[in-house]
Amino acid sequence: MSFEYSQEIINDLEKLLKAEEEYNVFIYADGNENIREIHARSILLRIRSQYFRTAFSEEGCFVKHQHEFLQQNPLEILGNCLPT
């Protein structure tokens, strides 16, 4: 692959990261009293992290417990998903 082609891909990925559309993951982070909503794309999370590859897989904890996650305390569900 030529450098010019690689640079085009990098530029396109940069545009994707800056685009404020088509997010399919919302992460809520508590910064003391301020809760922040972080938008992400599951494909990028899976590419960059073994944790998210497992969590979003068909056999993953988030998929298995999605109904419970919506019904119960999310921290409790996430605690059950952490590797032991």
VEXKEBA-18516 format. One line per field, with one value per residue (C-alpha): chain; x, y, z; residue in one letter; residue number from 1. Coordinates in steps of 0.05 Angstrom, whole numbers, plus 32768, in hexadecimal, padded with zeros to 4 digits. Layout:
BEGIN
unit <- (A,...) .
east <- (X,...) .
north <- (Y,...) .
up <- (Z,...) .
code <- (A,...) .
pos <- (NUM,...) .
//
This chain:
BEGIN
unit <- (A,A,A,A,A,A,A,A,A,A,A,A,A,A,A,A,A,A,A,A,A,A,A,A,A,A,A,A,A,A,A,A,A,A,A,A,A,A,A,A,A,A,A,A,A,A,A,A,A,A,A,A,A,A,A,A,A,A,A,A,A,A,A,A,A,A,A,A,A,A,A,A,A,A,A,A,A,A,A,A,A,A,A,A) .
east <- (8000,801D,8027,7FF6,7FBF,7FCD,7FC9,7F85,7F6B,7F87,7F65,7F23,7F27,7F36,7EF7,7ED0,7EE7,7ED5,7E90,7E57,7E2B,7E1D,7E35,7E1B,7E3B,7E2F,7E5C,7E49,7E84,7E7C,7EAE,7E9B,7E59,7E59,7E44,7E62,7E46,7E7C,7E68,7E8C,7E87,7E88,7EB2,7EEB,7EE6,7EEA,7F26,7F4D,7F3B,7F38,7F07,7ED5,7EE1,7EC9,7E93,7E72,7E7B,7E3E,7E55,7E67,7E4E,7E2B,7E05,7DF1,7DDA,7DBE,7D77,7D90,7DBD,7D82,7D59,7D8B,7DC5,7DF8,7E33,7E1B,7E17,7E5B,7E79,7E61,7E81,7EC7,7EF9,7F0C) .
north <- (8000,8043,807A,80A8,8074,8068,80B3,80B6,807F,80A4,80E4,80BF,80A0,80E4,8100,80C5,80D2,811C,810F,8118,80E2,8098,8088,8046,8046,8077,8074,8099,80AE,80CE,8106,8112,8136,813F,8104,8107,80E3,80C9,80B5,807C,804A,8001,7FED,801B,8004,7FBB,7FC9,7FEC,7FC3,7F79,7F8C,7FA9,7F71,7F41,7F6E,7F7A,7F34,7F07,7EE1,7F22,7F39,7F78,7F50,7F19,7F4B,7F83,7F7B,7F78,7FB3,7FDE,7FC7,7FC7,7FEE,7FF2,7FF0,7FAD,7F90,7FAC,7F8F,7F4A,7F54,7F63,7F2B,7F04) .
up <- (8000,7FED,801F,7FFA,7FFF,8048,8055,8033,8062,809E,8087,807E,80C3,80E1,80BF,80DB,8121,811C,80FD,812F,8110,810E,8155,816F,81B4,81EC,8229,8267,8292,82D6,82E2,832B,8326,82DA,82B0,826A,822E,8200,81B9,8196,815F,8172,8136,814C,8194,817E,8151,8188,81C5,81D7,820F,81DE,81AB,81E1,81FD,81B9,819E,8195,81D3,81F7,823A,8220,81EC,821D,8252,8228,8242,828A,827D,826A,82A5,82DE,82FA,82C1,82F2,830C,82C6,82B2,82F2,82DC,8297,82AF,82A5,82E4) .
code <- (M,S,F,E,Y,S,Q,E,I,I,N,D,L,E,K,L,L,K,A,E,E,E,Y,N,V,F,I,Y,A,D,G,N,E,N,I,R,E,I,H,A,R,S,I,L,L,R,I,R,S,Q,Y,F,R,T,A,F,S,E,E,G,C,F,V,K,H,Q,H,E,F,L,Q,Q,N,P,L,E,I,L,G,N,C,L,P,T) .
pos <- (1,2,3,4,5,6,7,8,9,10,11,12,13,14,15,16,17,18,19,20,21,22,23,24,25,26,27,28,29,30,31,32,33,34,35,36,37,38,39,40,41,42,43,44,45,46,47,48,49,50,51,52,53,54,55,56,57,58,59,60,61,62,63,64,65,66,67,68,69,70,71,72,73,74,75,76,77,78,79,80,81,82,83,84) .
//
